[in-house]
Amino acid sequence: MAPVTSSDASGPDALTGLRPRLPSPLREVVDGRFERHGIRLLLKRDDLIHPELVGNKWRKLAPNLAAADGRTVLTFGGAYSNHLRATAAAGRLLGLRTVGVVRGEELAGRPLNPSLARCAADGMRLHFVPRSVYRRRTDPDTLGEVLRAAEAGDAYVVPEGGSNAAAVRGCQDLGRELAGEADVAAVACGTGGTLAGLAAGFAGAGRSLGIPVLRGGFLTGEIRALQTEAFGGPRGDWSLDERFHAGGFARVPAALEVFAADFEQRHGVPVERIYVAKLLHALVTLVEEGAFPRGSAVAAVITGRPFP
């Protein structure tokens, strides 16, 4: 596919050829663990929006791809980043050049894992940086050095996880789609952009709950900053429950694996382990703790599906 130029890839219309399934399906499932407490469980199937730009990746990437206006898109991620894979797939589908800045210089001399191999197969140029540099990626001087080293000085830069003001505004529709359907909207959180937009779109309809999948307790400030950048201030009634990271990002203990496999068997829904399994496990625990009033409808946002 020929590279897309600014004359034929500007604005949201440039993305219509990707044909997303919006609004994403909302399905109620019967689960005795919820039913006996008088709680309805709804699954918001954002994993069905697009076969390659899955879930919140579509909602966050679409406005950024439109803003890129045909330029190279450079973004950041770890060796197993869902965001890098989605960006690479978007580049292939739209004819955009993409560069992935990968955390861990030592990975450059090793065979690519399946996630990075998929990125490369989709045409993404991978640029590996030391972890010390990666930690300073938001510093303007460090970012400039990375752009020069990656030979992408004129690239449109998307932050790690795709979370910026444009992405947050793109996720507002997720909250709007759930308004009037649920009392609580729950989502797993990595960088916080999805929750920031979801809460804004769901404002006045109920409360939004984020389940961080990383340790550290840093997300509250990040989400507030994202909402301020996107909307000028806080939006919606939202909170975080930090207890369900299972030891940290990409940690999937045996008990969580058993839980996810059981949920798949009960409901016929593929459960992505890094984010979605932690969200669903959190909701089962919270229901048992009496966190939701009887009669509540709780919507779990299914933001991805297993890979590979």
C-alpha positions as CSV (number, residue, x, y, z in Angstrom):
1,M,0.0,0.0,0.0
2,A,1.4,3.4,-0.9
3,P,2.1,5.8,1.9
4,V,-0.9,8.1,2.8
5,T,-0.1,11.7,2.3
6,S,-1.6,14.7,4.0
7,S,-3.9,15.4,1.0
8,D,-5.6,12.0,1.4
9,A,-5.4,11.2,5.1
10,S,-6.6,14.2,7.0
11,G,-9.4,14.3,9.5
12,P,-11.7,11.6,10.8
13,D,-12.9,10.7,7.3
14,A,-9.5,9.2,6.6
15,L,-10.4,6.4,9.0
16,T,-13.8,5.4,7.7
17,G,-12.3,2.7,5.5
18,L,-11.4,0.8,8.7
19,R,-15.1,0.2,9.3
20,P,-15.2,0.0,13.1
21,R,-18.2,-1.6,14.8
22,L,-19.7,1.2,16.8
23,P,-21.3,1.4,19.2
24,S,-19.7,-1.8,20.4
25,P,-22.1,-4.6,21.6
26,L,-23.4,-4.6,25.2
27,R,-24.3,-8.1,26.4
28,E,-25.8,-9.1,29.7
29,V,-24.5,-12.4,31.1
30,V,-26.0,-14.5,33.9
31,D,-23.4,-15.3,36.5
32,G,-24.5,-16.7,39.9
33,R,-21.7,-14.9,41.7
34,F,-23.5,-11.6,40.7
35,E,-27.1,-12.8,40.6
36,R,-27.2,-14.0,44.2
37,H,-26.3,-10.4,45.3
38,G,-28.9,-8.9,43.0
39,I,-26.4,-7.5,40.6
40,R,-26.7,-7.6,36.8
41,L,-23.4,-8.1,34.9
42,L,-23.0,-6.4,31.5
43,L,-20.1,-7.0,29.2
44,K,-19.2,-4.0,26.9
45,R,-17.6,-5.8,24.0
46,D,-15.1,-3.2,22.9
47,D,-13.0,-6.2,21.8
48,L,-15.3,-6.5,18.8
49,I,-14.9,-2.9,17.5
50,H,-12.3,-3.9,14.9
51,P,-10.4,-7.2,14.3
52,E,-7.0,-5.5,14.6
53,L,-7.5,-2.2,16.4
54,V,-9.1,-3.9,19.3
55,G,-11.1,-2.2,22.1
56,N,-9.9,0.9,23.7
57,K,-7.0,1.0,21.1
58,W,-9.5,2.1,18.4
59,R,-11.0,4.7,20.6
60,K,-7.6,6.1,21.6
61,L,-5.8,5.8,18.3
62,A,-8.5,7.0,15.9
63,P,-8.3,10.7,16.9
64,N,-4.5,10.6,17.0
65,L,-4.2,8.9,13.6
66,A,-6.5,11.6,12.1
67,A,-4.3,14.3,13.8
68,A,-1.2,12.7,12.3
69,D,-2.4,13.8,8.9
70,G,-0.3,11.4,7.0
71,R,2.9,11.9,8.9
72,T,5.0,9.1,10.4
73,V,3.5,8.0,13.8
74,L,6.1,7.3,16.5
75,T,5.0,5.8,19.8
76,F,6.3,4.0,22.9
77,G,5.8,0.6,24.6
78,G,7.3,-2.5,26.2
79,A,8.1,-5.7,24.6
80,Y,4.5,-7.0,24.9
81,S,2.7,-3.8,24.3
82,N,-0.9,-4.1,22.9
83,H,-0.6,-0.4,22.0
84,L,2.5,-1.0,19.8
85,R,0.7,-3.8,18.0
86,A,-2.4,-1.8,17.4
87,T,-0.4,1.2,16.1
88,A,1.6,-1.1,13.7
89,A,-1.7,-2.6,12.4
90,A,-3.2,0.8,11.9
91,G,-0.1,1.9,10.0
92,R,-0.4,-1.1,7.7
93,L,-4.1,-0.6,7.1
94,L,-3.8,3.1,6.4
95,G,-0.5,3.1,4.7
96,L,1.2,5.2,7.4
97,R,4.8,4.8,8.4
98,T,5.1,3.8,12.1
99,V,8.0,3.7,14.5
100,G,7.9,1.9,17.9
101,V,10.3,3.0,20.6
102,V,10.8,-0.1,22.7
103,R,11.9,-0.2,26.3
104,G,15.0,-2.2,26.8
105,E,18.1,-1.8,24.6
106,E,19.2,-5.3,25.4
107,L,16.2,-6.7,23.3
108,A,17.8,-5.4,20.1
109,G,20.1,-8.3,19.8
110,R,17.6,-11.0,20.6
111,P,15.0,-12.8,18.4
112,L,11.7,-10.8,18.4
113,N,9.0,-12.1,20.7
114,P,5.6,-12.8,19.0
115,S,4.3,-9.3,19.9
116,L,7.2,-7.4,18.5
117,A,7.4,-9.8,15.5
118,R,3.8,-8.9,14.7
119,C,4.7,-5.2,14.9
120,A,7.6,-5.7,12.5
121,A,5.5,-7.8,10.1
122,D,3.0,-4.9,10.0
123,G,5.8,-2.6,8.9
124,M,6.6,-0.9,12.2
125,R,10.3,0.1,12.5
126,L,11.4,-0.8,16.0
127,H,13.9,1.4,17.8
128,F,15.2,0.0,21.1
129,V,16.4,2.3,23.8
130,P,17.9,1.8,27.3
131,R,15.5,1.7,30.1
132,S,17.1,4.8,31.7
133,V,16.3,6.7,28.5
134,Y,12.8,5.3,28.3
135,R,12.0,6.5,31.8
136,R,12.8,10.1,30.6
137,R,10.9,9.8,27.4
138,T,8.6,12.7,28.3
139,D,11.5,15.1,28.9
140,P,11.7,17.4,25.8
141,D,15.4,17.1,25.4
142,T,15.3,13.3,25.8
143,L,12.4,13.0,23.4
144,G,14.3,15.1,20.8
145,E,17.3,12.8,21.1
146,V,15.1,9.8,20.6
147,L,13.4,11.3,17.6
148,R,16.8,12.1,16.0
149,A,18.2,8.7,16.8
150,A,15.1,7.0,15.3
151,E,15.4,9.3,12.2
152,A,11.9,10.5,12.8
153,G,12.3,14.1,13.6
154,D,9.0,15.1,11.9
155,A,6.9,12.3,13.3
156,Y,3.6,12.7,15.1
157,V,4.3,11.5,18.7
158,V,1.8,9.4,20.5
159,P,2.6,8.7,24.2
160,E,2.9,5.2,25.8
161,G,-0.4,3.5,25.9
162,G,-1.8,6.1,23.5
163,S,-3.1,8.3,26.4
164,N,-3.2,12.0,25.6
165,A,-5.9,14.6,25.4
166,A,-7.1,13.5,22.0
167,A,-7.3,9.9,23.2
168,V,-9.2,10.9,26.3
169,R,-11.8,12.8,24.2
170,G,-12.0,9.8,21.9
171,C,-13.0,7.6,24.9
172,Q,-15.9,9.8,25.9
173,D,-18.1,7.9,23.5
174,L,-17.5,4.8,25.5
175,G,-19.2,6.5,28.5
176,R,-22.0,7.9,26.4
177,E,-22.7,4.4,25.0
178,L,-23.1,3.1,28.6
179,A,-25.2,6.0,29.9
180,G,-28.7,4.8,30.7
181,E,-27.6,1.1,30.5
182,A,-25.5,0.7,33.6
183,D,-25.1,2.2,37.1
184,V,-21.4,1.4,37.3
185,A,-18.9,1.3,34.4
186,A,-15.7,-0.5,35.2
187,V,-12.5,-0.8,33.2
188,A,-8.9,-2.0,33.7
189,C,-6.3,0.7,33.6
190,G,-2.8,0.9,32.4
191,T,-2.0,4.6,31.6
192,G,-5.5,5.9,32.6
193,G,-6.6,7.5,29.4
194,T,-9.6,5.2,28.9
195,L,-11.0,5.8,32.4
196,A,-10.4,9.5,32.0
197,G,-12.6,9.6,28.9
198,L,-15.1,7.0,30.0
199,A,-15.8,8.9,33.2
200,A,-16.3,12.1,31.3
201,G,-18.8,10.5,28.9
202,F,-20.6,8.7,31.8
203,A,-20.8,11.8,33.9
204,G,-24.3,12.1,35.5
205,A,-25.3,8.6,34.6
206,G,-23.4,6.7,37.3
207,R,-19.9,6.1,38.6
208,S,-16.8,4.9,36.8
209,L,-14.4,2.4,38.4
210,G,-10.8,1.8,37.4
211,I,-8.8,-1.3,38.2
212,P,-5.1,-0.6,37.8
213,V,-3.0,-3.4,36.4
214,L,0.3,-1.9,37.5
215,R,1.6,-1.4,41.0
216,G,2.6,2.1,42.2
217,G,-0.5,4.1,43.1
218,F,0.4,6.8,40.6
219,L,-2.7,6.7,38.4
220,T,-4.9,9.1,40.3
221,G,-2.7,12.0,39.5
222,E,-2.2,10.9,35.9
223,I,-6.0,10.7,35.3
224,R,-6.5,14.1,36.8
225,A,-3.8,15.5,34.6
226,L,-5.3,13.9,31.5
227,Q,-8.8,15.2,32.2
228,T,-7.4,18.7,32.8
229,E,-5.5,18.5,29.5
230,A,-8.6,17.2,27.6
231,F,-11.4,19.2,29.3
232,G,-9.8,21.9,31.4
233,G,-10.6,20.1,34.7
234,P,-12.1,17.0,36.4
235,R,-15.0,15.2,34.8
236,G,-17.3,12.5,36.2
237,D,-17.5,10.5,39.3
238,W,-14.6,8.0,39.2
239,S,-12.4,6.1,41.6
240,L,-9.6,3.4,41.5
241,D,-9.2,0.2,43.4
242,E,-5.5,-0.6,43.6
243,R,-5.8,-4.1,45.0
244,F,-6.0,-6.3,41.9
245,H,-2.8,-5.8,40.0
246,A,-1.8,-9.4,40.9
247,G,1.8,-8.4,41.6
248,G,2.3,-6.0,38.7
249,F,2.0,-5.6,35.0
250,A,1.9,-8.8,32.9
251,R,1.8,-10.8,36.1
252,V,-0.7,-13.6,35.8
253,P,-0.5,-15.9,38.9
254,A,-1.9,-19.4,38.6
255,A,-5.1,-18.5,40.5
256,L,-5.8,-15.7,38.1
257,E,-5.3,-18.0,35.1
258,V,-7.7,-20.5,36.7
259,F,-10.3,-17.7,37.2
260,A,-10.0,-16.5,33.6
261,A,-10.3,-20.0,32.1
262,D,-13.4,-20.6,34.3
263,F,-15.0,-17.3,33.1
264,E,-14.4,-18.3,29.5
265,Q,-16.0,-21.6,30.1
266,R,-19.0,-20.1,31.9
267,H,-19.7,-17.4,29.3
268,G,-18.0,-18.2,26.1
269,V,-16.0,-15.0,26.1
270,P,-12.2,-15.0,25.5
271,V,-10.6,-13.3,28.4
272,E,-7.4,-11.3,27.9
273,R,-5.1,-12.0,30.8
274,I,-3.1,-8.8,31.4
275,Y,-6.0,-6.4,31.7
276,V,-9.4,-8.0,31.4
277,A,-8.9,-11.0,33.7
278,K,-7.9,-8.6,36.5
279,L,-10.9,-6.4,35.9
280,L,-13.3,-9.4,36.0
281,H,-11.7,-10.9,39.1
282,A,-11.9,-7.5,40.8
283,L,-15.7,-7.2,40.1
284,V,-16.4,-10.7,41.5
285,T,-14.5,-9.8,44.6
286,L,-16.2,-6.4,45.0
287,V,-19.6,-8.0,44.6
288,E,-18.8,-10.4,47.4
289,E,-17.7,-7.5,49.5
290,G,-21.1,-5.7,49.0
291,A,-19.5,-2.8,47.1
292,F,-22.6,-2.4,44.8
293,P,-26.2,-1.8,46.0
294,R,-28.7,-4.6,45.1
295,G,-30.4,-3.9,41.8
296,S,-27.3,-2.3,40.3
297,A,-26.2,-3.0,36.7
298,V,-22.4,-3.2,36.5
299,A,-20.8,-2.9,33.0
300,A,-17.3,-4.4,32.5
301,V,-15.5,-3.0,29.5
302,I,-13.8,-5.8,27.6
303,T,-10.9,-3.8,26.2
304,G,-9.0,-6.5,24.5
305,R,-8.6,-10.2,23.6
306,P,-5.9,-12.8,24.2
307,F,-2.7,-12.6,22.1
308,P,-1.4,-14.5,20.3
